Amino acid sequence: MKYRVPKTLFILALLVGQHYSIAQSIQIPGGSGYAVPVEGSTENDESVLFDAKAGLHNWTDRQQVISYYFFARTKGELKIEIRMKSNVTSNQLGVDVAGKGFVVAVPQGKFQSIRAGTLQIKDTGFYRIQLKALKSKGTIADVDKIVLSGKAAEGMYVNDKPRRNAASVHLLYELPDTLNAVAFFNQVTVPANADPVHSYYMACGFARGYFGMQVNSESERRIIFSVWDAGNEALDRDKVEDSNRVQLRGKGEQVVAEDFGNEGTGGHSHWVYSWKPGATYSFYVTAMPDSATNATVYTGYFLVPELNKWKLIASFKSPRDGKYLHGLYSFLENFWGVNGQLPRKAFYGNGYVKLDNGKWYELKRAKFSTDATGRAGDRLDFGGGVDGNRFYLWNGGFKLADAKYGEMLVRTPVDKEPLVDLYQNADSLEQASKDKDAIFSAIRSGKFDTTGSVQGMYFKILKEGNGRQVLVSDTVIAKYKGSLLDGTIFDETKSDPATFPLRRLIRGWQIGLPLCKVGGTIRLIIPSALAYSIRDRGMKIPPNQVLVFDVEVIGTK
């Protein structure tokens, strides 16, 4: 995603936009309203009530209240006319505006403009027109448009576009180009009553993907991590060449991984999880670029607060990339417009990136941005800002913006680097069972045999040594070959042996090498919990892998 900052301030641009009435009359399209309770949708995911051409139609539920919104910039008299019809006689509507109510008879047959009433607008601001069924049979009313006239209509704003979603809003984080980011940590808190359905609170966005949490229905919430394909295909992933497709390398327990399209294409993953408003959730994305293959492995982790452990969501290999994390951002989105009038809000805090030198860099500055709906002035109710050491974003609710497009926001530093321990695996029990089954299967098939096991790690003494027993405190001189359980070799010494302090290596080596004497050779079959657990180690070692090492201990010191 790329966002451009206009030279003029966003609010000033709106003042001369086409959505404002210069003459003392303005029309609200019938298809731009909202229903409570919300309406259903067609097979094509379109509203059954609101349509850009047909306006409000198929309205038969007397419990539904229909609302339209306008922004009055001028005080004074306001006249309201409704162009509508019904297929039956004697239907009546209640029309409520600014605390004043009117009763209107719905004409039968053809569309007719019916005067609803006149009232005084005593202050500037947003107002709501509510339509309620008082007497009805069949279709309550088809509404083509609502016409507002009079002094108060001068300078009035309405949304005359078919899109009813609230404008998406973004934080574009400032990261110097000279820094190489290998990880992105961020936290999200959604306040109470700011989490309606069809909301996406995205925490860790980057040039090739995004990671956050969603309310996708009344009964289901999700943690979502997705990475875009290379190339320019926007709709159909079946049209994407294999060389441009991201590849799934691993995923957590009960995580769904599949294709996505229609907004670019790529690999999508989600975990159904009932996150709650008021709680703070932590997200962590890592990037492992490989210049040799021009690819980058992106992995998303979510901290499950009930367990205080990290859960692997998914890991994807991204082709035609080979870059570190860049283009970092967060956003708040209303992804379906049936309830685009409702307010949404989220706080984004303690954002950090981890650099390739192991140091952390705090993200304290972010530029405020919005989508085409906001930039065009189709919606005015969105904003963002700073609350102490957190940024915030909001949209919906029909109140005026509190941030300018392109405005730089600066939060108070936290100066508290994240503590991310990916060995604390939320799926450790399930993964341990999988690893054990895989190891036993390899043993039964004759691929390996073992001398025994220690602390869950299996080993085989291939050659007895004649020196002293290796100690975990030793610096070891050794030759080795490392492979996955399927035999794929990911690392090995060539002619010269390697020298390393044993305490700095993975837990499986620390457990296994002390079983061997100097001069001996040992095979270590290491379950993922004693290797790299849910960490993705780049092109050669995906997450949750059983590792096999043949190690010849040449010496110790």
C-alpha positions as CSV (number, residue, x, y, z in Angstrom):
1,M,0.0,0.0,0.0
2,K,1.2,3.5,-0.8
3,Y,-0.4,6.7,0.4
4,R,0.3,10.2,-0.9
5,V,0.1,13.4,1.2
6,P,-1.7,16.3,-0.5
7,K,-0.1,19.7,-0.4
8,T,-3.3,21.3,1.0
9,L,-4.8,20.3,4.3
10,F,-7.5,17.7,4.1
11,I,-10.2,19.7,6.0
12,L,-9.6,22.8,3.9
13,A,-10.0,20.7,0.7
14,L,-13.4,19.4,1.9
15,L,-14.7,22.9,2.3
16,V,-14.8,23.4,-1.4
17,G,-15.6,19.8,-2.3
18,Q,-18.6,18.7,-4.3
19,H,-20.4,17.2,-1.3
20,Y,-21.2,20.6,0.0
21,S,-24.3,22.6,-1.1
22,I,-23.6,26.1,-2.4
23,A,-27.2,26.6,-3.4
24,Q,-29.8,26.3,-0.7
25,S,-30.8,22.7,-1.7
26,I,-29.1,19.4,-1.4
27,Q,-30.0,15.7,-2.0
28,I,-29.3,12.7,0.1
29,P,-29.4,9.5,-2.1
30,G,-31.8,6.9,-0.8
31,G,-29.1,4.3,-1.1
32,S,-26.8,6.0,1.4
33,G,-28.7,5.1,4.6
34,Y,-28.2,2.6,7.4
35,A,-30.6,0.1,8.9
36,V,-30.9,-0.9,12.6
37,P,-31.1,-3.9,12.9
38,V,-28.8,-4.3,9.9
39,E,-30.1,-5.7,6.7
40,G,-29.1,-8.9,5.0
41,S,-27.1,-9.3,1.8
42,T,-27.4,-11.0,-1.6
43,E,-25.2,-13.8,-2.9
44,N,-22.9,-11.2,-4.3
45,D,-22.5,-9.7,-0.9
46,E,-24.6,-6.6,-1.7
47,S,-27.1,-5.0,0.5
48,V,-30.7,-6.1,0.1
49,L,-32.0,-2.7,1.2
50,F,-29.7,0.0,-0.2
51,D,-28.6,0.4,-3.8
52,A,-27.0,3.2,-5.7
53,K,-29.7,3.1,-8.4
54,A,-32.7,1.7,-6.7
55,G,-32.2,3.7,-3.4
56,L,-33.9,2.3,-0.3
57,H,-36.0,-0.7,-1.5
58,N,-37.3,-4.1,-0.2
59,W,-37.9,-2.4,3.2
60,T,-40.5,-4.7,4.9
61,D,-39.3,-5.1,8.5
62,R,-41.2,-2.8,10.7
63,Q,-38.6,-3.2,13.4
64,Q,-35.9,-1.6,11.3
65,V,-35.1,2.1,11.7
66,I,-33.5,3.7,8.6
67,S,-31.0,6.6,9.2
68,Y,-29.4,9.2,7.0
69,Y,-26.8,11.7,8.1
70,F,-25.8,15.3,7.1
71,F,-23.5,18.0,8.4
72,A,-25.0,21.4,8.8
73,R,-22.6,24.4,8.5
74,T,-25.3,27.0,8.6
75,K,-28.0,27.7,11.2
76,G,-31.6,28.4,10.1
77,E,-34.7,27.0,8.6
78,L,-34.5,23.5,7.1
79,K,-37.3,22.0,4.8
80,I,-37.4,18.2,4.3
81,E,-38.9,16.5,1.3
82,I,-38.8,12.7,0.7
83,R,-39.2,11.3,-2.8
84,M,-40.7,7.9,-2.2
85,K,-43.4,5.4,-3.0
86,S,-45.0,2.1,-1.9
87,N,-46.9,-0.7,-3.5
88,V,-49.8,-0.4,-1.1
89,T,-52.0,2.4,0.3
90,S,-52.2,3.8,3.8
91,N,-48.5,3.3,4.8
92,Q,-47.2,6.0,7.1
93,L,-43.6,7.0,8.2
94,G,-42.4,8.7,11.3
95,V,-39.6,11.2,10.4
96,D,-37.4,12.4,13.3
97,V,-34.8,15.1,12.8
98,A,-33.0,17.2,15.5
99,G,-35.6,16.2,18.2
100,K,-38.6,17.0,16.1
101,G,-41.0,14.4,14.6
102,F,-43.2,14.4,11.6
103,V,-45.8,11.9,10.2
104,V,-45.7,11.3,6.5
105,A,-48.1,9.4,4.2
106,V,-46.3,7.2,1.7
107,P,-47.8,7.6,-1.8
108,Q,-48.8,4.5,-3.7
109,G,-47.6,3.7,-7.2
110,K,-45.0,6.1,-8.7
111,F,-42.3,8.1,-6.9
112,Q,-43.6,11.4,-5.6
113,S,-41.9,14.1,-3.5
114,I,-43.7,14.5,-0.2
115,R,-43.1,17.4,2.1
116,A,-42.2,16.0,5.5
117,G,-41.9,19.2,7.5
118,T,-39.9,22.3,8.4
119,L,-37.7,22.8,11.5
120,Q,-35.0,25.1,12.8
121,I,-31.3,24.0,12.8
122,K,-30.1,25.8,15.9
123,D,-26.4,24.8,15.8
124,T,-23.9,23.5,13.3
125,G,-22.8,19.8,13.3
126,F,-23.9,16.3,12.3
127,Y,-27.6,15.5,12.3
128,R,-29.5,12.3,11.7
129,I,-32.8,11.7,9.8
130,Q,-34.6,8.7,11.1
131,L,-37.4,6.9,9.2
132,K,-39.7,4.6,11.2
133,A,-42.7,2.5,10.0
134,L,-45.9,3.7,11.8
135,K,-48.5,2.0,9.6
136,S,-47.4,-0.5,6.9
137,K,-48.3,-3.4,4.7
138,G,-46.1,-5.0,2.2
139,T,-43.1,-2.7,1.3
140,I,-43.0,0.0,3.8
141,A,-41.5,2.6,1.5
142,D,-39.0,2.8,-1.4
143,V,-37.0,6.0,-1.0
144,D,-35.3,7.5,-4.0
145,K,-33.8,10.6,-2.2
146,I,-34.3,13.1,0.5
147,V,-34.2,16.8,-0.5
148,L,-33.1,19.3,2.1
149,S,-33.6,23.0,1.4
150,G,-33.7,26.4,3.2
151,K,-31.1,28.5,4.9
152,A,-29.7,25.5,6.8
153,A,-29.0,23.7,3.5
154,E,-26.4,26.3,2.6
155,G,-22.9,24.7,2.8
156,M,-24.4,21.4,3.9
157,Y,-22.4,18.2,3.5
158,V,-23.8,14.8,2.7
159,N,-22.3,11.5,1.4
160,D,-23.6,11.1,-2.1
161,K,-21.4,8.0,-2.9
162,P,-22.6,4.3,-2.9
163,R,-19.8,3.3,-0.5
164,R,-21.2,3.3,3.1
165,N,-18.0,2.2,4.9
166,A,-16.4,4.5,7.3
167,A,-13.1,5.8,5.9
168,S,-10.0,3.6,6.7
169,V,-7.3,5.4,8.7
170,H,-3.6,4.6,9.0
171,L,-0.4,5.3,11.0
172,L,2.6,5.3,8.7
173,Y,5.6,4.8,11.0
174,E,8.8,6.7,10.5
175,L,11.8,4.4,10.2
176,P,15.1,5.7,8.8
177,D,16.2,4.0,5.5
178,T,19.6,3.3,7.0
179,L,18.1,0.8,9.5
180,N,17.6,-2.9,8.7
181,A,14.5,-4.1,10.5
182,V,14.3,-7.9,11.1
183,A,11.2,-7.8,13.4
184,F,8.3,-5.5,14.2
185,F,6.5,-5.6,17.6
186,N,3.3,-3.7,18.3
187,Q,0.4,-3.7,20.8
188,V,-3.3,-3.0,20.2
189,T,-6.0,-2.1,22.7
190,V,-9.7,-1.6,21.5
191,P,-11.8,0.3,24.0
192,A,-15.2,-0.9,25.2
193,N,-18.0,-0.3,22.7
194,A,-15.6,0.5,19.9
195,D,-15.6,-3.0,18.4
196,P,-18.6,-3.5,16.1
197,V,-18.8,-6.2,13.6
198,H,-16.9,-5.7,10.3
199,S,-13.9,-4.1,12.0
200,Y,-10.2,-4.8,11.4
201,Y,-7.6,-3.5,13.8
202,M,-4.3,-4.0,12.0
203,A,-1.2,-3.8,14.2
204,C,1.9,-4.8,12.2
205,G,1.7,-3.8,8.5
206,F,4.6,-3.9,6.2
207,A,5.2,-3.6,2.4
208,R,4.3,-7.2,1.7
209,G,1.6,-7.9,4.3
210,Y,-0.4,-7.2,7.4
211,F,-1.1,-8.7,10.8
212,G,-3.9,-7.8,13.3
213,M,-7.3,-8.8,14.7
214,Q,-10.8,-8.7,13.3
215,V,-14.5,-8.8,14.3
216,N,-15.9,-10.8,11.4
217,S,-19.3,-11.7,12.8
218,E,-21.4,-11.5,16.0
219,S,-20.1,-14.9,17.1
220,E,-16.5,-15.0,15.7
221,R,-13.3,-13.0,16.0
222,R,-10.0,-13.7,14.4
223,I,-6.3,-13.1,14.4
224,I,-5.2,-12.5,10.8
225,F,-1.8,-12.6,9.1
226,S,-1.5,-12.3,5.3
227,V,1.3,-11.8,2.8
228,W,0.8,-10.5,-0.8
229,D,2.1,-12.3,-3.9
230,A,4.6,-10.7,-6.2
231,G,3.3,-9.4,-9.6
232,N,0.3,-7.2,-10.5
233,E,-2.7,-9.6,-10.3
234,A,-5.4,-7.9,-8.2
235,L,-8.3,-10.4,-8.3
236,D,-7.7,-14.0,-9.1
237,R,-4.8,-16.0,-7.5
238,D,-5.3,-18.8,-10.1
239,K,-3.8,-16.4,-12.6
240,V,-0.6,-15.8,-10.5
241,E,2.5,-17.6,-11.8
242,D,4.1,-20.1,-9.4
243,S,7.3,-17.9,-9.3
244,N,5.2,-15.0,-7.9
245,R,3.2,-16.9,-5.3
246,V,4.0,-16.8,-1.6
247,Q,4.5,-20.2,-0.1
248,L,3.2,-21.4,3.3
249,R,6.1,-22.8,5.4
250,G,4.3,-23.5,8.6
251,K,1.3,-22.6,10.8
252,G,0.1,-22.9,14.3
253,E,-2.5,-25.4,15.7
254,Q,-6.1,-24.7,14.5
255,V,-4.8,-21.9,12.1
256,V,-6.6,-21.8,8.8
257,A,-4.3,-21.1,5.8
258,E,-5.7,-20.4,2.3
259,D,-5.5,-18.1,-0.7
260,F,-7.0,-14.6,-0.9
261,G,-7.8,-12.3,-3.8
262,N,-9.8,-9.2,-4.8
263,E,-7.4,-6.8,-3.0
264,G,-4.3,-8.1,-4.6
265,T,-3.6,-11.8,-4.1
266,G,-1.5,-13.9,-1.6
267,G,-1.4,-16.2,1.3
268,H,-3.9,-15.7,4.1
269,S,-4.0,-17.2,7.6
270,H,-6.3,-16.8,10.5
271,W,-6.9,-18.2,14.0
272,V,-10.3,-18.0,15.5
273,Y,-9.8,-16.3,18.9
274,S,-12.3,-14.4,21.1
275,W,-10.2,-11.3,21.9
276,K,-11.9,-8.8,24.1
277,P,-12.2,-5.0,24.2
278,G,-10.2,-3.4,27.0
279,A,-7.4,-6.0,26.8
280,T,-4.0,-5.3,25.3
281,Y,-2.7,-7.7,22.6
282,S,0.8,-8.1,21.3
283,F,1.8,-8.9,17.7
284,Y,5.3,-9.8,16.4
285,V,6.4,-10.1,12.8
286,T,9.9,-11.3,11.7
287,A,11.6,-11.0,8.3
288,M,14.5,-13.2,7.1
289,P,15.7,-11.9,3.7
290,D,17.8,-14.0,1.4
291,S,19.6,-12.1,-1.3
292,A,20.7,-15.3,-3.0
293,T,17.1,-16.4,-3.8
294,N,15.7,-12.8,-3.8
295,A,13.1,-13.9,-1.3
296,T,12.1,-13.1,2.3
297,V,10.4,-15.3,4.9
298,Y,7.8,-13.4,6.9
299,T,6.4,-15.0,10.1
300,G,3.6,-13.8,12.4
301,Y,3.4,-14.5,16.1
302,F,0.6,-13.6,18.5
303,L,1.0,-13.5,22.3
304,V,-1.9,-15.4,23.9
305,P,-2.4,-13.4,27.2
306,E,-4.2,-16.3,29.0
307,L,-1.1,-18.4,28.6
308,N,1.5,-15.6,28.4
309,K,2.9,-17.7,25.5
310,W,3.5,-16.9,21.8
311,K,1.5,-18.6,19.2
312,L,2.7,-19.1,15.6
313,I,0.1,-17.9,13.3
314,A,1.9,-18.6,10.0
315,S,5.1,-18.3,8.1
316,F,5.2,-17.4,4.4
317,K,8.1,-17.3,1.9
318,S,7.7,-14.2,-0.2
319,P,9.3,-14.3,-3.7
320,R,10.9,-11.4,-5.6
321,D,11.6,-9.7,-2.3
322,G,14.9,-10.2,-0.5
323,K,14.3,-7.1,1.7
324,Y,14.1,-6.3,5.4
325,L,10.9,-5.0,6.9
326,H,9.9,-1.6,5.5
327,G,6.8,0.5,4.8
328,L,5.6,-0.1,8.4
329,Y,2.1,0.9,9.3
330,S,-1.0,0.2,11.3
331,F,-4.7,0.8,10.3
332,L,-8.3,0.7,11.4
333,E,-10.8,-0.5,8.8
334,N,-14.6,-0.9,8.5
335,F,-14.5,-3.6,5.8
336,W,-18.3,-3.9,5.1
337,G,-20.5,-0.8,5.0
338,V,-23.8,-2.2,6.5
339,N,-22.8,-0.6,9.8
340,G,-20.5,2.1,8.7
341,Q,-22.2,4.6,10.9
342,L,-21.0,3.0,14.1
343,P,-17.9,4.3,15.9
344,R,-14.6,2.3,16.0
345,K,-11.4,3.1,17.8
346,A,-8.1,1.5,18.7
347,F,-4.9,2.4,20.6
348,Y,-1.5,1.4,19.2
349,G,1.4,1.3,21.7
350,N,4.9,0.3,22.5
351,G,5.8,-0.1,18.8
352,Y,9.4,-1.3,18.3
353,V,11.5,-2.8,15.5
354,K,14.4,-5.1,16.1
355,L,17.4,-4.3,13.9
356,D,19.8,-6.7,12.2
357,N,22.5,-5.9,14.8
358,G,20.2,-7.1,17.6
359,K,19.2,-3.7,19.0
360,W,15.7,-2.4,19.4
361,Y,14.4,0.9,17.8
362,E,11.3,2.6,19.2
363,L,8.7,3.8,16.7
364,K,7.7,7.2,18.2
365,R,6.6,9.1,15.1
366,A,3.9,8.2,12.6
367,K,2.2,10.1,9.8
368,F,-1.6,10.1,9.8
369,S,-3.3,8.9,6.6
370,T,-6.7,7.9,5.3
371,D,-8.0,6.0,2.2
372,A,-9.7,7.3,-0.9
373,T,-13.0,7.6,0.9
374,G,-11.5,10.0,3.4
375,R,-9.3,11.8,0.9
376,A,-12.2,12.5,-1.5
377,G,-14.3,13.9,1.4
378,D,-17.0,11.2,1.1
379,R,-16.7,10.8,4.9
380,L,-15.7,13.4,7.5
381,D,-15.9,11.2,10.6
382,F,-12.4,9.8,11.1
383,G,-9.2,10.8,12.9
384,G,-6.3,9.9,15.0
385,G,-3.8,11.3,17.5
386,V,-1.7,10.7,20.5
387,D,-2.7,9.7,24.0
388,G,0.4,9.8,26.2
389,N,2.7,7.0,24.9
390,R,0.1,5.5,22.5
391,F,-1.2,6.5,19.1
392,Y,-4.9,6.1,18.4
393,L,-7.1,5.8,15.3
394,W,-10.9,6.1,15.0
395,N,-13.6,6.2,12.4
396,G,-17.4,6.3,12.2
397,G,-19.9,7.8,14.6
398,F,-20.4,11.0,12.5
399,K,-18.3,13.5,14.4
400,L,-15.7,15.8,12.8
401,A,-12.1,14.7,12.2
402,D,-9.4,15.5,14.8
403,A,-6.4,14.9,12.6
404,K,-5.2,16.3,9.3
405,Y,-4.2,14.1,6.4
406,G,-0.4,13.9,6.4
407,E,0.0,15.2,10.0
408,M,3.0,13.9,11.9
409,L,2.0,12.4,15.2
410,V,4.7,12.0,18.0
411,R,4.0,9.9,21.1
412,T,5.8,9.9,24.4
413,P,8.6,7.3,24.4
414,V,8.1,4.1,26.5
415,D,11.8,3.2,26.7
416,K,10.8,-0.4,27.5
417,E,12.1,-2.9,25.0
418,P,9.9,-5.9,24.3
419,L,10.7,-9.2,25.9
420,V,9.9,-11.8,23.2
421,D,10.7,-15.4,24.1
422,L,9.5,-17.6,21.2
423,Y,10.4,-20.7,23.1
424,Q,7.3,-20.0,25.1
425,N,5.1,-21.8,22.6
426,A,1.3,-21.8,23.1
427,D,1.0,-25.0,21.1
428,S,3.9,-26.8,22.8
429,L,1.9,-29.8,24.0
430,E,0.3,-30.4,20.6
431,Q,3.6,-29.9,18.8
432,A,5.5,-32.3,21.1
433,S,3.0,-35.0,20.3
434,K,3.4,-34.4,16.6
435,D,7.2,-34.4,16.9
436,K,7.2,-37.7,18.9
437,D,4.9,-39.4,16.3
438,A,7.2,-38.2,13.5
439,I,10.3,-39.4,15.2
440,F,8.8,-42.8,16.0
441,S,7.5,-43.2,12.4
442,A,11.1,-42.5,11.1
443,I,12.5,-45.1,13.6
444,R,9.9,-47.7,12.6
445,S,10.6,-47.2,8.9
446,G,14.3,-47.9,9.5
447,K,15.5,-44.4,8.7
448,F,17.1,-44.1,12.1
449,D,17.8,-46.2,15.2
450,T,18.5,-44.9,18.7
451,T,20.6,-45.8,21.7
452,G,18.0,-44.1,23.9
453,S,16.5,-40.7,24.8
454,V,17.2,-38.0,27.3
455,Q,14.7,-35.2,28.2
456,G,12.7,-36.0,25.1
457,M,15.7,-35.9,22.7
458,Y,16.7,-39.2,21.0
459,F,20.3,-40.1,20.3
460,K,22.5,-42.8,18.8
461,I,26.2,-43.3,19.6
462,L,27.7,-43.9,16.1
463,K,31.3,-44.2,17.3
464,E,32.6,-44.5,20.8
465,G,35.2,-41.9,21.7
466,N,38.4,-42.5,23.6
467,G,38.7,-39.1,25.3
468,R,36.9,-37.4,28.2
469,Q,33.2,-36.9,28.4
470,V,32.0,-33.6,26.9
471,L,30.8,-31.0,29.4
472,V,28.1,-28.4,28.7
473,S,30.5,-25.8,29.9
474,D,33.0,-26.8,27.1
475,T,33.9,-25.0,24.0
476,V,33.6,-27.8,21.4
477,I,35.6,-28.4,18.2
478,A,33.4,-30.6,15.9
479,K,32.4,-31.5,12.4
480,Y,28.7,-31.9,11.8
481,K,25.9,-32.4,9.3
482,G,22.4,-31.0,10.1
483,S,19.2,-32.2,8.2
484,L,15.5,-32.2,8.6
485,L,13.6,-35.4,9.3
486,D,13.0,-35.9,5.6
487,G,16.7,-35.9,4.9
488,T,17.0,-32.3,3.6
489,I,20.5,-31.0,4.6
490,F,20.4,-27.4,5.9
491,D,23.9,-27.1,7.2
492,E,27.2,-28.9,7.5
493,T,30.9,-28.4,8.0
494,K,33.1,-28.8,4.9
495,S,36.8,-29.3,5.4
496,D,37.5,-27.5,8.6
497,P,35.8,-28.2,11.9
498,A,33.7,-25.6,13.7
499,T,34.4,-24.2,17.2
500,F,31.7,-23.0,19.5
501,P,30.7,-22.6,23.2
502,L,28.2,-25.3,23.8
503,R,26.1,-23.1,26.1
504,R,25.3,-20.8,23.1
505,L,23.8,-23.6,21.0
506,I,20.2,-25.0,20.9
507,R,19.1,-26.9,23.9
508,G,19.2,-30.3,22.1
509,W,23.0,-29.9,21.6
510,Q,23.5,-29.0,25.2
511,I,21.6,-32.1,26.3
512,G,23.0,-34.4,23.7
513,L,26.7,-33.7,23.3
514,P,27.6,-34.5,27.0
515,L,26.5,-38.0,26.1
516,C,29.5,-38.3,23.8
517,K,33.2,-38.5,24.5
518,V,35.9,-36.7,22.6
519,G,36.8,-38.6,19.5
520,G,33.3,-40.1,19.2
521,T,30.4,-39.4,16.9
522,I,26.8,-39.0,18.0
523,R,23.5,-38.7,16.1
524,L,21.0,-36.3,17.8
525,I,17.3,-36.4,16.9
526,I,16.0,-33.2,18.4
527,P,12.3,-32.3,18.7
528,S,11.4,-28.8,17.8
529,A,11.0,-27.7,21.4
530,L,14.7,-28.4,22.0
531,A,15.7,-26.9,18.6
532,Y,14.1,-23.6,17.3
533,S,10.5,-24.2,18.4
534,I,8.1,-21.9,16.5
535,R,11.0,-19.7,15.2
536,D,11.5,-19.7,11.4
537,R,15.2,-19.8,10.7
538,G,15.0,-18.6,7.1
539,M,15.1,-20.5,3.8
540,K,16.3,-23.9,5.1
541,I,14.6,-24.4,8.5
542,P,10.8,-23.7,8.8
543,P,9.2,-23.5,12.2
544,N,8.3,-26.5,14.3
545,Q,11.0,-28.8,12.7
546,V,12.6,-31.9,14.1
547,L,16.3,-31.6,13.5
548,V,18.8,-34.4,13.0
549,F,22.5,-33.8,13.6
550,D,25.5,-36.2,13.1
551,V,28.3,-34.7,15.2
552,E,31.9,-35.8,15.4
553,V,33.6,-34.4,18.5
554,I,37.2,-33.6,17.6
555,G,38.1,-31.8,20.8
556,T,37.1,-29.6,23.7
557,K,38.6,-26.7,25.5
